[in-house]
Amino acid sequence: MVTPIYERFRDSIRAEIPVALATLIEGPNLGAKLLVEESGFSLGSLGGEELDRVVERDAIAMLEAGTSEVRHYGSHGEARQHDLSVFIECHSRRPHLVIFGAVDFTRALASQGKLLGFRVTVCDAREVFATRRRFPMADEVVVDWPDRLLARIGNDLGPRDAVCVLTHDAKFDVPAIMGSLPTRVGYLGAMGSRQTHEKRLERLLEEGVTAEELKRVKSPIGLDIGGRTPEETAVSIVAEIIALRTGRNAPSLSEAKGSIH
Amino acid sequence: MDEIFDDIERWLTKGQKVAVARVVDIEGSGPRDPGAAMAVNEVGEVAGSVSGGCVEGAVVGEAIELLEGRRTAGITTFGYSDDEAFAVGLTCGGTIHLFIEELNW
């Protein structure tokens, strides 16, 4: 027989509602469960009010970071004690990949993003290009200006999310980058040759963005793997997103000097 | 766990008992991160995985023992060392800690 905890856990995961499940894996009440959601809703107990309160707080923080791990506590939830081990399994919301520019490279990048578990949004102001037919793999295709989309969703972007600017046109690139800089987005990349990027930087500086802020922009976009086709370029971009998240020292095109292909 | 719910539902509907094994910790290189889960029903059918295929066979054995009452819920560790080179282990040299329990929660 399963209980309402399992049913809620299953239903939340299927509905993509972030949920954490804490299981007591060492100590008394072995197997006890506490389900926690971002809103603070909880179900079940690990065996004590104080312990539950501490684990709830930790689980909500872990949901934000998207990690699952074992935490140790005293029997009343004290930190730095080791009476109990609790496995906190987190199912966070999918990271969000926002791609500006409905170009050929976008199709390949959207597919790569889906492969890696991102929720993918494609945005372009030109309605002949930004169509469902051209991007069936995307979760949403938005016909709008980059700054307007970012005004709506910018607050929700966080360290696990990514913005890729593939428009190749200063008219769209500049508002997309300016709209992304104030957000907490983890990865911000912009496509273009070194020459294109130099010109784009000048435009952005003229608009009042500081050189310090612009260090966040990865351009030319992607890792230095000699990618040429849209598909190869997409691999180099998602690889750079992964390397930034894991903190690994992979060679970015933006750090290198020579030709990008 | 999302990929194993369909199988779990099917087994529960048939009135079968289900054991769940989840990766809770890894040391060194391990193929699956904490949270990877596998479910086993009382006739030994499997959904999901907890490694690259190295320890799944042994987990089925542990799960059946649990469902038959011959072991209790708890942590089971699989690792690699020279003196147990022919025992169940991870070819990658890592160690994984699994929590195995019956799905009765």
Interface residues (C-beta under 8 A of the other chain):
Chain A: M1 V2 T3 I5 Y6 F9 R10 I13 R14 T23 I25 E26 L30 G31 K33 G44 S68 E69 V70 F87 E89 C90 H91
Chain B: M1 D2 F5 L12 R22 V24 D25 D33 P34 G35 T72 A73 G74 I75 F99 E101 L103 N104 W105
